[in-house]
């Protein structure tokens, strides 16, 4: 199962990096890094509340 997750992760990362022209936008105030962090924290908190 980990191989599938790694493949999905690698494919997503490749897609992101191939289409991104200016990598500085990844770390802007409303950039992908902030949005991704927010969603990960939200999912973790929701999972915590369910148990």
C-alpha positions as CSV (number, residue, x, y, z in Angstrom):
1,X,0.0,0.0,0.0
2,X,2.9,2.4,0.7
3,X,4.1,2.0,-2.9
4,X,0.7,3.3,-4.2
5,X,0.8,6.2,-1.8
6,X,4.3,7.1,-2.9
7,X,3.4,6.8,-6.5
8,X,0.4,9.1,-6.0
9,X,2.5,11.6,-4.1
10,X,5.3,11.5,-6.7
11,X,2.8,12.0,-9.5
12,X,1.2,14.9,-7.8
13,X,4.5,16.5,-7.0
14,X,5.7,16.0,-10.6
15,X,2.5,17.6,-11.9
16,X,2.9,20.6,-9.6
17,X,6.6,21.1,-10.4
18,X,6.1,20.7,-14.2
19,X,3.3,23.4,-14.3
20,X,4.8,25.9,-11.9
21,X,6.7,28.7,-13.6
22,X,7.6,30.8,-10.6
23,X,8.4,28.7,-7.5
24,X,8.4,31.8,-5.3
25,X,4.6,31.7,-5.5
26,X,4.6,28.5,-3.6
27,X,5.6,30.3,-0.4
28,X,3.7,33.5,-0.8
29,X,1.1,34.6,1.8
30,X,-1.6,32.8,0.0
31,X,0.6,30.3,-1.8
32,X,0.3,26.5,-2.1
33,X,2.5,25.8,1.0
34,X,0.2,27.7,3.3
35,X,-3.0,26.2,1.8
36,X,-1.5,22.7,2.0
37,X,-0.5,23.2,5.6
38,X,-4.0,24.5,6.5
39,X,-5.7,21.5,5.0
40,X,-3.4,19.0,6.7
41,X,-4.0,20.7,10.0
42,X,-7.7,20.8,9.5
43,X,-7.8,17.1,8.6
44,X,-5.8,16.2,11.6
45,X,-8.0,18.2,13.9
46,X,-11.2,16.7,12.4
47,X,-9.7,13.2,12.8
48,X,-8.9,14.0,16.4
49,X,-12.4,15.2,17.1
50,X,-13.9,12.0,15.6
51,X,-12.0,9.8,18.2
